[in-house]
Amino acid sequence: MKKWVLSCLAVGISLLLSARPSQPFRFALVTDIHVSNPENNEDLRRTVRDINSLTDITFVIVSGDVTEFGSYDELHTAKTMLDSLNVPYYTIPGNHDSNWSESGTNDFLRIFGNETFGFEYNGYKFLGLASGPNMRMGPGQIPRENLTWFFEELEKTDTDMPVIYVNHYPMDNGLNNWFEVMDALRPYNVQLMLCGHGHANRAMNFEGINAAMCRSNLRAKEEYGGYTIITVDADSITLQERKASGETLAPWLTYPAGQRPKWEINPPRPDYSFNHDHRYVSEVWSVQEKSDMGSGMVLAGKKLLYTNTAGEIKAVDAGNGQPVWTYTTDGKIYSTPTVYENTVWCASSDSFLYGLDLQNGKQRFKLENDKAVVSSPACSGNKVMLAGGDGHCRAWDVSTGKLLWEFDSVKNFVVTRPLVKDEVVFFGSWGNEFYALDIETGKPRWIWNSGYSNRMLSPAQVVPVATHGRIYLASPDRYMTVLDEVTGEVIWRYNDPENRVRESIGMSEDGNTVYAKTMDGNILAIDATVPSRQVKWISSGEDMGYELTPTPVVEKNGVVYAPTDKGLIYAYRASDGTFLWKYRISNGLINMILPTDGNELFVSAMDGRLVKLRVSPY
């Protein structure tokens, strides 16, 4: 008995010691750098010089928002400066690196080599994931392909090894799929979670796990910026702010280390219970991709066509969801396919526009652009048109692939689905401009400029609608703008502080009503038959809560369908805006709601989930 007790004691001591570092170590966490302008860039140079002056920093973690806009130039500038560090560094992207990325987040991968990290140091496992959201405004969302990697990495990790987990976002419901990470980590010895995003030092706790938000690298209103030095020893983990001037402040946070975490029991999770509380909606089939889905879909006969960020263009049987064919490109795809005369047209961030045979997915055309493309093509007459990431809008012959015209003055890059109407193609860009190009010649009929210098306020994400000779837009500046279809002159432009619109709009089937989703989770119905702003109704009953997704609102058979950034579809009566029902397909941003004439809905979400729903008549 005595030997057995001693043996158990020895095993316990061994496990305890194995969960502690063999010797103390220190590393630096640098976050929210926002490389873009001379001041921000100088703040990073100062930090790099200061870290290099320290002899006890073993490595550096850069936890997102490396850049302001995710452009190639910004990323390359950041990489050049970070490469001057004398110690290894590990980098993950934040929302500023991914939401407005001209390359569909490919440049971050190419320049830094990865968007995740997993490594061991001195008995600790360090894991870092991207935060998203990729290419769409909404809550953060860890890319599905990152989660696939993460789950595989955890399988290779001893559950007793102490873990430090890093994300740009806090691990709460501000990150749509936070719970998938938290549930996967529960068997593991998580000692600390680190994040940025809030530009402040803050002690936090996520479901019982000690956590810390760390300050931005930016100087803000001070003379110098700064970063965080983290010291790990056998019994504690200590965080200190370090000014780039060379001053280390007293510890602002110390957590105990070396003990197993005490996870919160039954923490909140997304609610699906209401899916079973009504008689209106039933699920016919569903697909879960292993990567994100960042675009919409199109129905062509019995085939449903969609894309994913694994670079795949896919066709499935619309009746049962079974695969028909897959074509793989060399880049992530954020382009919604369109079908014209038995050819599927779709762009990829590998810089090519593809034309594929609808029946078998065989390549017919591969048309080159000068940079990555994250926008969608449109077809009219004998032309397929695409405004890309290289400042150009091009038109090719759909039969031969011959370039017919090229407009070379698009400011910044394009991400939307264009509108084609009356021999004009309409689209906005991240350069605060909205274009009306003649389909025959490519020459501008007119160009409207919003007047802003801040490109984040551009009418870029909105899918425009046109009716009664007017073009309707909504933008991040919270204005709804109505332009004359022929001249581009502003008919009316309004910012309603009580009903804050953003980018999600749509139109009734008869063209007499334009819908706008507000940031407060309501639907506005605007009378489109008159040249002034007249609200017909504001949705009543249950609202959607705080809302950001730019996905369009659609109407079918007297029902208005509204997307959300948390995987929910809301249905309202088109005649008066009365709430009818809601249904959740996931907890990810809804990419598209595609209704059919047969009371069916195809719905996809950014987390790679695609469903077909059957909707009962009302």
C-alpha positions as CSV (number, residue, x, y, z in Angstrom):
1,M,0.0,0.0,0.0
2,K,2.8,2.4,1.0
3,K,4.6,1.7,-2.3
4,W,1.4,2.3,-4.3
5,V,0.8,5.7,-2.5
6,L,4.4,6.7,-3.1
7,S,4.1,5.7,-6.8
8,C,0.9,7.8,-7.2
9,L,2.6,10.7,-5.5
10,A,5.6,10.5,-7.8
11,V,3.3,10.4,-10.9
12,G,1.4,13.4,-9.6
13,I,4.6,15.4,-9.0
14,S,5.9,14.4,-12.4
15,L,2.7,15.6,-14.1
16,L,2.8,18.9,-12.1
17,L,6.4,19.5,-13.1
18,S,5.7,18.6,-16.7
19,A,3.0,21.3,-16.7
20,R,5.5,24.0,-15.7
21,P,8.3,25.6,-17.8
22,S,11.7,24.2,-17.2
23,Q,12.9,27.8,-16.6
24,P,11.3,31.2,-16.8
25,F,11.0,33.0,-20.1
26,R,9.8,36.2,-21.6
27,F,8.1,37.1,-24.8
28,A,6.6,40.2,-26.4
29,L,3.1,40.7,-27.7
30,V,2.6,43.4,-30.3
31,T,-0.9,44.1,-31.5
32,D,-3.0,46.6,-33.4
33,I,-0.1,48.1,-35.4
34,H,-2.3,49.4,-38.3
35,V,0.6,50.0,-40.7
36,S,-0.7,52.6,-43.2
37,N,0.6,56.1,-42.5
38,P,4.0,57.6,-41.5
39,E,3.1,57.9,-37.8
40,N,1.8,54.3,-37.4
41,N,4.7,53.0,-39.4
42,E,7.2,54.9,-37.2
43,D,5.5,53.4,-34.1
44,L,6.3,49.9,-35.4
45,R,9.9,50.9,-36.2
46,R,10.4,52.2,-32.7
47,T,8.9,49.0,-31.2
48,V,11.2,46.8,-33.3
49,R,14.2,48.8,-32.3
50,D,13.2,48.6,-28.6
51,I,12.6,44.8,-28.7
52,N,16.0,44.4,-30.3
53,S,17.6,46.3,-27.4
54,L,16.4,43.7,-24.9
55,T,18.4,40.5,-24.4
56,D,15.8,38.4,-22.6
57,I,12.9,38.4,-25.2
58,T,12.8,35.0,-26.7
59,F,10.2,35.6,-29.4
60,V,7.4,38.0,-30.5
61,I,3.7,37.4,-31.1
62,V,1.9,39.8,-33.4
63,S,-1.8,39.4,-32.7
64,G,-3.5,41.0,-35.6
65,D,-4.5,44.3,-37.2
66,V,-1.0,44.4,-38.6
67,T,-2.3,46.8,-41.2
68,E,-5.1,49.3,-41.6
69,F,-6.6,48.1,-44.9
70,G,-4.9,44.7,-45.7
71,S,-3.3,46.0,-48.9
72,Y,-0.2,44.4,-50.5
73,D,1.8,47.6,-49.9
74,E,0.8,47.8,-46.2
75,L,1.5,44.1,-45.6
76,H,4.9,44.3,-47.4
77,T,5.9,47.3,-45.4
78,A,4.9,45.6,-42.1
79,K,6.8,42.4,-43.1
80,T,9.9,44.4,-44.0
81,M,10.0,46.1,-40.6
82,L,9.1,42.9,-38.6
83,D,11.9,41.0,-40.4
84,S,14.3,43.4,-38.6
85,L,13.5,41.7,-35.3
86,N,16.5,39.7,-33.8
87,V,14.2,37.0,-32.5
88,P,11.5,34.8,-34.2
89,Y,8.1,36.3,-34.6
90,Y,4.6,34.7,-35.2
91,T,1.9,36.7,-36.8
92,I,-1.9,36.3,-37.2
93,P,-4.3,38.6,-39.1
94,G,-7.0,40.8,-37.5
95,N,-10.2,42.2,-38.9
96,H,-8.4,45.2,-40.5
97,D,-6.1,42.7,-42.4
98,S,-9.0,40.6,-43.7
99,N,-12.2,42.7,-44.0
100,W,-11.0,45.1,-46.6
101,S,-8.3,42.8,-48.3
102,E,-7.9,43.6,-52.0
103,S,-6.4,40.1,-52.4
104,G,-9.1,38.1,-50.6
105,T,-6.6,37.7,-47.7
106,N,-4.2,35.8,-50.0
107,D,-1.5,38.5,-49.6
108,F,-1.3,37.9,-45.9
109,L,-0.7,34.2,-46.5
110,R,1.9,34.9,-49.3
111,I,3.8,37.5,-47.4
112,F,3.8,36.1,-43.9
113,G,3.6,32.4,-44.9
114,N,0.6,31.5,-42.8
115,E,-2.4,33.0,-41.0
116,T,-2.2,30.6,-38.0
117,F,0.6,29.4,-35.7
118,G,1.3,26.5,-33.5
119,F,4.7,25.9,-31.7
120,E,6.1,24.7,-28.5
121,Y,8.5,26.6,-26.3
122,N,9.9,25.7,-22.9
123,G,7.1,23.2,-22.1
124,Y,4.3,25.5,-23.4
125,K,2.2,25.1,-26.5
126,F,1.3,28.4,-28.3
127,L,-1.6,28.4,-30.7
128,G,-2.9,31.4,-32.8
129,L,-5.8,31.7,-35.2
130,A,-7.1,34.4,-37.6
131,S,-10.1,36.3,-36.4
132,G,-11.8,37.3,-39.7
133,P,-14.3,38.5,-40.7
134,N,-12.9,37.9,-44.2
135,M,-14.2,40.3,-46.8
136,R,-17.5,41.1,-45.1
137,M,-18.5,43.5,-42.4
138,G,-19.8,41.7,-39.3
139,P,-18.7,40.0,-36.1
140,G,-15.3,38.3,-36.1
141,Q,-15.3,34.8,-37.5
142,I,-12.4,32.4,-37.5
143,P,-12.1,30.9,-41.0
144,R,-13.4,27.3,-41.3
145,E,-10.0,26.2,-42.7
146,N,-8.3,27.6,-39.7
147,L,-10.6,25.6,-37.4
148,T,-9.8,22.5,-39.4
149,W,-6.1,23.0,-38.9
150,F,-6.7,23.9,-35.2
151,F,-8.6,20.7,-34.5
152,E,-5.8,18.6,-36.1
153,E,-3.1,20.6,-34.2
154,L,-4.9,19.8,-30.9
155,E,-5.0,16.1,-31.7
156,K,-1.2,16.2,-31.7
157,T,-1.0,18.1,-28.3
158,D,-0.8,16.4,-25.0
159,T,-3.7,17.4,-22.8
160,D,-1.4,18.1,-19.9
161,M,0.8,20.5,-21.8
162,P,0.1,24.1,-20.7
163,V,-1.4,26.1,-23.6
164,I,-1.4,29.8,-24.4
165,Y,-4.0,30.7,-27.0
166,V,-4.0,33.9,-29.1
167,N,-6.6,35.5,-31.3
168,H,-7.0,39.1,-32.3
169,Y,-10.6,39.1,-30.9
170,P,-11.7,38.3,-27.4
171,M,-13.1,34.8,-27.1
172,D,-16.7,35.7,-26.6
173,N,-19.8,36.2,-28.8
174,G,-18.2,39.1,-30.6
175,L,-16.5,36.2,-32.5
176,N,-19.2,34.2,-34.2
177,N,-17.7,30.8,-33.8
178,W,-15.9,31.4,-30.4
179,F,-17.7,28.4,-28.9
180,E,-16.1,26.0,-31.4
181,V,-12.6,26.9,-30.2
182,M,-13.7,27.0,-26.5
183,D,-15.3,23.5,-26.7
184,A,-12.3,22.1,-28.5
185,L,-9.9,23.5,-25.8
186,R,-11.9,22.2,-22.8
187,P,-9.8,18.9,-22.4
188,Y,-6.6,20.9,-22.5
189,N,-4.5,22.7,-19.9
190,V,-5.2,26.3,-21.1
191,Q,-3.2,28.7,-18.9
192,L,-3.9,32.0,-20.7
193,M,-5.8,33.5,-23.6
194,L,-4.4,36.7,-25.2
195,C,-6.1,39.2,-27.6
196,G,-5.9,42.7,-29.0
197,H,-8.7,44.6,-30.8
198,G,-9.7,46.9,-28.0
199,H,-6.5,49.0,-28.0
200,A,-6.3,48.8,-24.1
201,N,-4.9,46.7,-21.3
202,R,-7.7,44.8,-19.7
203,A,-8.0,41.7,-17.5
204,M,-10.6,39.3,-18.9
205,N,-12.0,35.9,-18.3
206,F,-13.5,33.6,-21.0
207,E,-15.6,30.7,-19.6
208,G,-13.3,30.4,-16.6
209,I,-10.0,30.9,-18.5
210,N,-7.7,33.7,-17.5
211,A,-7.3,36.1,-20.3
212,A,-5.9,39.5,-21.2
213,M,-6.5,42.2,-23.8
214,C,-3.3,44.1,-24.6
215,R,-2.7,47.7,-25.6
216,S,-2.2,48.8,-29.2
217,N,1.2,49.5,-30.6
218,L,0.0,53.0,-31.6
219,R,1.1,56.1,-29.6
220,A,-2.4,57.6,-29.9
221,K,-2.2,60.9,-27.9
222,E,1.1,60.0,-26.2
223,E,4.6,60.6,-27.4
224,Y,5.5,56.9,-27.8
225,G,3.6,53.7,-28.6
226,G,4.2,50.5,-26.8
227,Y,3.6,46.8,-26.4
228,T,3.4,44.0,-23.8
229,I,6.1,41.9,-22.2
230,I,4.9,38.6,-20.8
231,T,6.9,36.7,-18.2
232,V,6.2,33.0,-17.7
233,D,7.6,31.2,-14.7
234,A,6.7,28.1,-12.7
235,D,3.9,29.7,-10.6
236,S,2.8,32.8,-12.5
237,I,2.3,34.7,-15.8
238,T,2.9,38.4,-15.5
239,L,2.1,41.2,-18.0
240,Q,3.9,44.5,-18.2
241,E,3.5,47.4,-20.5
242,R,6.7,48.5,-22.3
243,K,6.9,51.9,-23.9
244,A,8.9,52.1,-27.1
245,S,10.9,54.8,-25.4
246,G,12.6,52.1,-23.3
247,E,10.5,52.4,-20.1
248,T,9.0,49.2,-18.6
249,L,6.0,49.9,-16.4
250,A,5.1,47.9,-13.2
251,P,3.2,44.7,-13.8
252,W,-0.5,45.5,-14.5
253,L,-1.7,41.9,-14.4
254,T,-0.4,38.6,-12.8
255,Y,-2.1,35.3,-13.1
256,P,-1.3,32.0,-11.3
257,A,0.2,29.3,-13.5
258,G,0.8,25.6,-13.2
259,Q,-2.7,24.5,-12.3
260,R,-5.5,23.0,-14.5
261,P,-8.1,25.5,-15.5
262,K,-11.6,25.5,-14.0
263,W,-13.9,25.8,-16.9
264,E,-17.3,27.4,-16.6
265,I,-20.1,24.8,-16.6
266,N,-22.7,25.0,-19.4
267,P,-21.7,28.4,-20.8
268,P,-24.1,30.2,-23.2
269,R,-24.2,28.8,-26.8
270,P,-26.1,29.8,-29.9
271,D,-29.8,29.0,-29.6
272,Y,-31.4,26.7,-32.2
273,S,-34.5,25.8,-30.2
274,F,-36.9,28.1,-32.0
275,N,-36.2,26.2,-35.3
276,H,-38.6,23.6,-34.0
277,D,-41.2,26.1,-32.5
278,H,-43.1,26.9,-35.7
279,R,-44.7,25.1,-38.7
280,Y,-43.4,27.3,-41.4
281,V,-39.8,26.0,-42.2
282,S,-38.2,22.6,-42.6
283,E,-34.7,21.7,-43.7
284,V,-34.5,19.5,-46.9
285,W,-30.7,19.0,-47.0
286,S,-27.5,20.7,-45.9
287,V,-23.8,20.7,-46.7
288,Q,-20.8,21.7,-44.5
289,E,-17.7,22.7,-46.3
290,K,-14.3,22.4,-44.8
291,S,-13.5,26.0,-45.6
292,D,-15.4,29.3,-45.5
293,M,-18.0,30.3,-48.1
294,G,-17.6,33.9,-48.9
295,S,-20.0,34.5,-51.7
296,G,-23.5,33.8,-53.0
297,M,-24.9,31.1,-55.3
298,V,-26.9,30.7,-58.5
299,L,-29.6,28.2,-59.5
300,A,-29.3,26.9,-63.1
301,G,-32.0,24.3,-63.9
302,K,-31.4,21.4,-61.5
303,K,-28.0,22.6,-60.5
304,L,-27.0,24.9,-57.6
305,L,-23.6,26.5,-58.1
306,Y,-21.5,28.0,-55.3
307,T,-17.9,28.6,-54.3
308,N,-15.7,28.4,-51.2
309,T,-12.4,29.7,-49.9
310,A,-10.6,26.5,-50.8
311,G,-10.7,27.9,-54.3
312,E,-13.5,25.6,-55.5
313,I,-16.4,26.3,-57.8
314,K,-19.0,23.6,-57.1
315,A,-22.2,22.3,-58.7
316,V,-24.6,20.2,-56.6
317,D,-27.9,18.6,-57.4
318,A,-30.5,21.2,-56.2
319,G,-32.9,18.5,-55.2
320,N,-30.7,16.5,-52.8
321,G,-27.4,18.5,-52.4
322,Q,-25.3,15.7,-53.9
323,P,-22.1,16.8,-55.7
324,V,-22.2,17.0,-59.5
325,W,-18.8,18.5,-60.3
326,T,-16.0,20.6,-58.7
327,Y,-13.5,22.9,-60.4
328,T,-10.5,24.0,-58.3
329,T,-8.7,27.4,-58.8
330,D,-5.5,28.6,-57.2
331,G,-7.0,31.2,-54.9
332,K,-9.7,31.8,-52.4
333,I,-13.0,32.7,-54.0
334,Y,-15.3,35.5,-52.9
335,S,-17.1,35.8,-56.3
336,T,-20.7,34.8,-56.9
337,P,-21.0,32.7,-60.0
338,T,-23.3,33.7,-62.9
339,V,-24.6,31.5,-65.7
340,Y,-25.0,32.6,-69.3
341,E,-25.7,30.4,-72.3
342,N,-24.6,27.2,-70.6
343,T,-21.3,28.7,-69.3
344,V,-20.6,29.3,-65.6
345,W,-18.6,32.5,-65.0
346,C,-16.8,33.0,-61.8
347,A,-13.7,34.9,-60.7
348,S,-11.0,33.8,-58.2
349,S,-8.4,35.7,-56.1
350,D,-5.8,33.9,-58.3
351,S,-6.6,36.8,-60.7
352,F,-8.5,34.8,-63.3
353,L,-12.0,34.9,-64.5
354,Y,-13.1,31.3,-65.3
355,G,-15.7,30.2,-67.8
356,L,-16.8,26.6,-67.1
357,D,-19.2,24.2,-68.9
358,L,-22.4,24.1,-66.9
359,Q,-22.9,20.4,-67.4
360,N,-19.5,19.0,-66.5
361,G,-17.4,21.8,-65.0
362,K,-14.8,21.6,-67.8
363,Q,-12.8,24.8,-68.3
364,R,-13.8,26.8,-71.4
365,F,-12.1,30.1,-70.6
366,K,-9.4,31.4,-68.2
367,L,-9.2,35.2,-68.6
368,E,-6.5,37.1,-66.9
369,N,-6.6,40.2,-64.7
370,D,-3.6,42.0,-63.3
371,K,-4.4,41.4,-59.6
372,A,-6.6,39.3,-57.4
373,V,-10.3,39.5,-58.0
374,V,-12.9,39.4,-55.2
375,S,-15.9,40.7,-57.1
376,S,-18.5,39.0,-59.2
377,P,-19.0,39.0,-63.0
378,A,-22.1,40.0,-64.8
379,C,-23.3,39.1,-68.3
380,S,-25.3,41.1,-70.9
381,G,-25.6,40.5,-74.6
382,N,-22.5,38.9,-75.9
383,K,-20.3,40.2,-73.0
384,V,-19.1,39.0,-69.6
385,M,-17.9,42.0,-67.5
386,L,-15.8,42.1,-64.4
387,A,-14.4,44.9,-62.3
388,G,-11.4,43.6,-60.4
389,G,-8.7,44.5,-57.9
390,D,-6.4,46.2,-60.4
391,G,-8.3,49.4,-61.1
392,H,-9.8,48.0,-64.3
393,C,-13.3,46.9,-65.5
394,R,-13.1,44.6,-68.5
395,A,-15.6,43.1,-71.0
396,W,-14.9,39.9,-72.9
397,D,-16.8,38.1,-75.7
398,V,-18.7,35.2,-74.1
399,S,-18.2,33.0,-77.1
400,T,-14.5,33.6,-77.9
401,G,-13.0,35.1,-74.7
402,K,-11.7,38.1,-76.7
403,L,-11.2,41.3,-74.7
404,L,-13.7,43.8,-76.1
405,W,-13.1,46.9,-73.9
406,E,-11.2,48.0,-70.8
407,F,-12.0,50.8,-68.4
408,D,-8.8,51.6,-66.5
409,S,-9.8,54.2,-63.9
410,V,-11.6,52.4,-61.1
411,K,-10.4,53.8,-57.9
412,N,-9.2,51.1,-55.4
413,F,-10.8,47.6,-55.7
414,V,-14.2,46.2,-56.3
415,V,-15.9,43.5,-54.1
416,T,-19.6,43.7,-55.1
417,R,-22.0,42.0,-57.5
418,P,-22.7,44.6,-60.2
419,L,-26.1,45.6,-61.5
420,V,-26.8,45.5,-65.2
421,K,-29.7,47.6,-66.5
422,D,-30.6,49.4,-69.7
423,E,-27.2,48.8,-71.4
424,V,-25.3,50.1,-68.3
425,V,-23.3,48.2,-65.7
426,F,-23.3,49.8,-62.2
427,F,-20.9,49.1,-59.3
428,G,-19.1,50.8,-56.4
429,S,-15.5,50.5,-55.3
430,W,-13.5,50.9,-52.1
431,G,-12.4,54.3,-53.5
432,N,-15.6,56.2,-52.5
433,E,-16.9,56.1,-56.1
434,F,-19.8,54.5,-57.9
435,Y,-19.6,53.8,-61.6
436,A,-22.1,53.7,-64.5
437,L,-20.3,52.2,-67.5
438,D,-21.7,51.8,-71.0
439,I,-21.9,48.1,-71.7
440,E,-21.1,48.6,-75.4
441,T,-18.0,50.7,-75.1
442,G,-16.9,50.6,-71.4
443,K,-16.9,54.4,-71.3
444,P,-18.4,56.0,-68.2
445,R,-21.9,57.4,-68.5
446,W,-21.2,59.0,-65.1
447,I,-19.2,58.5,-61.9
448,W,-20.5,59.5,-58.5
449,N,-18.1,60.3,-55.7
450,S,-19.3,60.3,-52.1
451,G,-16.9,63.1,-51.1
452,Y,-15.1,61.2,-48.4
453,S,-11.4,60.7,-48.0
454,N,-11.9,57.7,-45.7
455,R,-12.2,54.7,-48.0
456,M,-14.0,52.6,-45.3
457,L,-17.1,54.7,-46.0
458,S,-17.3,53.7,-49.6
459,P,-20.4,52.3,-51.4
460,A,-18.4,49.1,-52.1
461,Q,-20.2,46.2,-50.4
462,V,-23.8,47.2,-51.4
463,V,-25.4,45.3,-54.2
464,P,-27.3,48.2,-55.9
465,V,-30.9,48.1,-57.0
466,A,-32.6,50.1,-59.7
467,T,-36.2,50.9,-60.3
468,H,-38.3,53.8,-61.7
469,G,-35.2,55.4,-63.2
470,R,-33.4,55.6,-59.9
471,I,-30.3,53.8,-58.4
472,Y,-30.5,53.0,-54.7
473,L,-27.3,52.6,-52.5
474,A,-26.6,52.3,-48.8
475,S,-23.1,52.7,-47.3
476,P,-21.1,52.5,-44.1
477,D,-21.6,56.2,-43.6
478,R,-25.2,55.2,-42.8
479,Y,-26.7,57.2,-45.6
480,M,-29.1,55.9,-48.1
481,T,-28.3,57.5,-51.5
482,V,-30.6,57.7,-54.5
483,L,-29.1,58.6,-57.9
484,D,-30.7,59.4,-61.2
485,E,-30.1,56.4,-63.4
486,V,-29.3,58.4,-66.5
487,T,-27.3,61.4,-65.1
488,G,-25.9,60.1,-61.7
489,E,-27.2,63.2,-60.0
490,V,-28.3,62.9,-56.4
491,I,-32.1,62.7,-56.1
492,W,-32.0,62.4,-52.3
493,R,-29.5,61.3,-49.7
494,Y,-30.5,60.8,-46.1
495,N,-29.0,59.7,-42.8
496,D,-31.7,58.7,-40.3
497,P,-30.2,58.5,-36.8
498,E,-33.3,56.5,-35.7
499,N,-33.0,54.0,-38.5
500,R,-29.3,53.6,-39.3
501,V,-28.9,51.9,-42.7
502,R,-25.6,50.4,-43.8
503,E,-25.1,48.2,-46.9
504,S,-27.9,45.7,-46.9
505,I,-30.8,46.7,-49.3
506,G,-33.2,44.9,-51.7
507,M,-36.2,45.4,-53.8
508,S,-39.8,44.1,-54.0
509,E,-40.7,41.8,-56.9
510,D,-42.9,44.5,-58.5
511,G,-40.1,47.1,-58.2
512,N,-42.3,49.6,-56.2
513,T,-40.6,49.2,-52.9
514,V,-36.9,49.3,-51.8
515,Y,-36.0,47.6,-48.6
516,A,-33.1,48.6,-46.3
517,K,-31.9,46.6,-43.2
518,T,-30.9,48.9,-40.3
519,M,-28.0,48.4,-37.9
520,D,-30.7,48.1,-35.2
521,G,-32.2,45.1,-36.8
522,N,-35.3,46.5,-38.5
523,I,-36.4,46.6,-42.1
524,L,-37.4,49.9,-43.7
525,A,-39.7,49.8,-46.7
526,I,-39.1,52.8,-48.9
527,D,-41.7,53.9,-51.6
528,A,-39.8,53.6,-54.9
529,T,-42.5,55.2,-57.0
530,V,-41.9,58.7,-55.8
531,P,-38.7,60.8,-56.0
532,S,-38.5,61.6,-52.3
533,R,-37.9,59.6,-49.2
534,Q,-41.2,58.2,-48.0
535,V,-41.2,55.3,-45.6
536,K,-44.1,52.9,-46.2
537,W,-43.4,50.8,-43.0
538,I,-40.9,49.8,-40.5
539,S,-40.9,46.1,-39.5
540,S,-42.7,45.2,-36.4
541,G,-42.7,42.4,-34.0
542,E,-39.3,40.7,-33.3
543,D,-36.3,42.6,-34.6
544,M,-32.9,41.2,-35.5
545,G,-30.8,43.1,-32.9
546,Y,-27.6,44.9,-33.8
547,E,-26.8,44.0,-37.4
548,L,-24.0,44.6,-39.8
549,T,-24.1,42.0,-42.6
550,P,-24.1,43.6,-46.1
551,T,-26.0,40.7,-47.7
552,P,-29.0,41.8,-49.7
553,V,-32.6,41.7,-48.5
554,V,-34.9,39.7,-50.9
555,E,-38.7,39.4,-51.4
556,K,-40.6,36.4,-52.7
557,N,-44.3,35.6,-52.8
558,G,-45.2,38.3,-50.4
559,V,-42.5,37.6,-47.8
560,V,-39.4,39.7,-47.2
561,Y,-36.3,37.7,-46.2
562,A,-33.6,39.4,-44.2
563,P,-30.1,38.0,-43.5
564,T,-28.2,38.4,-40.3
565,D,-24.5,38.2,-39.3
566,K,-25.2,35.4,-36.9
567,G,-26.7,32.7,-39.1
568,L,-30.4,33.7,-38.8
569,I,-33.0,34.4,-41.5
570,Y,-35.9,36.6,-40.5
571,A,-39.2,36.6,-42.5
572,Y,-41.5,39.6,-42.6
573,R,-44.8,40.2,-44.3
574,A,-44.2,42.3,-47.4
575,S,-47.4,44.2,-47.1
576,D,-46.9,45.7,-43.7
577,G,-43.5,44.4,-42.2
578,T,-45.1,42.2,-39.6
579,F,-42.6,39.6,-38.2
580,L,-43.5,36.0,-39.3
581,W,-40.7,33.7,-38.3
582,K,-36.9,33.2,-37.9
583,Y,-34.7,30.3,-38.6
584,R,-31.0,29.7,-37.8
585,I,-28.8,27.6,-40.1
586,S,-25.5,28.4,-38.3
587,N,-23.9,31.1,-36.2
588,G,-22.0,32.6,-39.2
589,L,-22.8,35.6,-41.4
590,I,-25.5,34.8,-44.1
591,N,-24.0,35.2,-47.6
592,M,-27.1,34.9,-49.6
593,I,-30.8,34.0,-49.4
594,L,-31.9,32.6,-52.7
595,P,-35.7,31.9,-52.9
596,T,-37.3,29.9,-55.7
597,D,-40.8,29.8,-57.2
598,G,-41.5,26.6,-55.4
599,N,-41.5,27.9,-51.9
600,E,-37.9,26.9,-51.3
601,L,-34.9,28.8,-50.0
602,F,-31.2,28.1,-50.6
603,V,-29.2,29.8,-47.9
604,S,-25.4,29.8,-47.3
605,A,-23.3,31.1,-44.4
606,M,-19.7,32.2,-44.2
607,D,-18.8,29.3,-41.9
608,G,-19.2,27.0,-44.9
609,R,-22.8,25.8,-44.2
610,L,-25.2,25.6,-47.1
611,V,-28.9,24.5,-46.6
612,K,-32.0,24.1,-48.6
613,L,-35.2,25.0,-46.7
614,R,-38.8,24.3,-47.6
615,V,-41.1,27.2,-46.6
616,S,-44.9,26.7,-46.1
617,P,-47.2,29.2,-47.8
618,Y,-48.9,31.8,-45.6
